[in-house]
Amino acid sequence: MTDNLVLGAMLFGTVQDERRSFELLDRFVDAGGSWIDTANCYAFWEHPSGFGGQSEETLGRWLARRPGMRDRVRISTKVGCEPTEAGRFPETAEGLSGAVIKNAIEGSLRRLGTDHVELYWAHKEDRATPLEETVAAFGELVAAGTVGRLGASNHAVWRLEQARRLAREAGVAAYSAVQQHHTYLAPRPGTRPTVVHRFGAVSDEVVDYAQSHPEIAIWAYTPLLSGRYTRTDRPLPEEYDHPGTTRRLAVLDEVAAETGTSRNQVVLAWLAGGRPSATPIVGVSTVAQLDEAFAGVALTLTTDQRERLDSAA
Ligand SMILES: NC(=O)c1ccc[n+]([C@@H]2O[C@H](COP(=O)([O-])OP(=O)(O)OC[C@H]3O[C@@H](n4cnc5c(N)ncnc54)[C@H](OP(=O)(O)O)[C@@H]3O)[C@@H](O)[C@H]2O)c1
């Protein structure tokens, strides 16, 4: 079983039709994958209703048609970003109140056709709800066995630490995983990737926090910059237009040539084998992309290759 690659199901049931979604899910499991990442809000921006749920519903139908499959996969889903008014995000994001969390997990379980999920995430911060309330509601789900483990996505490190302290004080389960955007290229200093939430990218502070808290798992979303490492039809956004990008792409090409792999595979190997290690969540639309990703996380970089990659600023 491969633990170091997560299948991102964000666009399953909307951009990827059911046949393609099932094909990718089947291939993922056949190749040894087990973690599947979704959210209650996927993918409201791609659906005419302006609301999410299609990804979880697709996963639910796939599980129903594959007897025994629920025991072979681990499901990670999220609460906090579903709009309460069609398509109006982030202004009407549901947030993380106790009532929202209780209601949202019930909806997710219903769509997924299961009675528990292995990992449940706060999708983004909700500063309008007292953190104690959020922490208590998530803690109750773990105590009830509905949720195996908790994670925080798109959180500032100080809020993560505050939530973990509150959980410790209340004697309930705390966040033990972080899901942020993470890849090899970095935007120009002083800017942030336009595709992510504020505090949504892995920063040096996140790395530092994870290094001193080994119980924290890091999951990396949009690790391949949506294919922009290799696709001439998809240029890098403007914030990557700086000398550091040129140097990093040159080293990526060098290491890809040495290992007989691709830029994408070196990026995935660099993430998965880093310290701390970051588990890539890949979004794929073809089996070939999925196979490329598996080969990427299976690649071990030499110390010298990693040093060259790390030091290219
Ligand atoms: N927590 C959060 O806020 C958050 C935010 C975003 C995503 N996520 C999670 O992360 C997952 C992945 O995110 P993502 O889809 O943004 O990231 P991604 O993996 O960087 O991009 C996926 C897209 O890149 C292209 N691609 C993938 N592999 C490729 C390859 N080998 N060669 C060329 N192009 C390739 C494909 O585009 P085409 O389909 O056009 O070919 C694919 O749809 C999501 O499914 C979701 O589970 C979480």
The ligand as a Gaussian input file, in Angstrom:
#p B3LYP/6-31G(d) Opt

LIG

0 1
 N       -7.302000      22.263000       0.861000
 C       -7.475000      23.047000      -0.183000
 O       -7.808000      24.229000      -0.066000
 C       -7.244000      22.498000      -1.576000
 C       -7.148000      23.370000      -2.675000
 C       -6.934000      22.820000      -3.951000
 C       -6.816000      21.441000      -4.106000
 N       -6.927000      20.622000      -3.012000
 C       -6.795000      19.132000      -3.153000
 O       -5.645000      18.845000      -3.934000
 C       -6.014000      18.060000      -5.073000
 C       -5.106000      18.389000      -6.247000
 O       -5.203000      19.743000      -6.539000
 P       -5.069000      20.348000      -7.994000
 O       -5.954000      19.616000      -8.924000
 O       -5.251000      21.807000      -7.831000
 O       -3.525000      20.041000      -8.276000
 P       -2.509000      19.494000      -9.299000
 O       -2.316000      18.047000      -9.002000
 O       -1.322000      20.381000      -9.238000
 O       -3.176000      19.720000     -10.752000
 C       -4.026000      18.807000     -11.351000
 C       -4.113000      19.046000     -12.840000
 O       -2.789000      19.113000     -13.380000
 C       -2.729000      18.458000     -14.622000
 N       -1.777000      17.346000     -14.470000
 C       -1.728000      16.415000     -13.495000
 N       -0.741000      15.543000     -13.699000
 C       -0.131000      15.930000     -14.829000
 C        0.955000      15.422000     -15.554000
 N        1.612000      14.340000     -15.149000
 N        1.324000      16.071000     -16.683000
 C        0.652000      17.173000     -17.113000
 N       -0.398000      17.700000     -16.462000
 C       -0.789000      17.083000     -15.337000
 C       -4.122000      17.944000     -14.921000
 O       -4.775000      18.898000     -15.755000
 P       -5.813000      18.421000     -16.897000
 O       -6.900000      17.714000     -16.166000
 O       -6.255000      19.680000     -17.540000
 O       -5.043000      17.491000     -17.791000
 C       -4.759000      17.878000     -13.559000
 O       -6.158000      18.014000     -13.574000
 C       -7.504000      18.356000      -5.292000
 O       -8.157000      17.311000      -5.978000
 C       -7.995000      18.501000      -3.879000
 O       -8.235000      17.216000      -3.329000
 C       -7.123000      21.133000      -1.751000

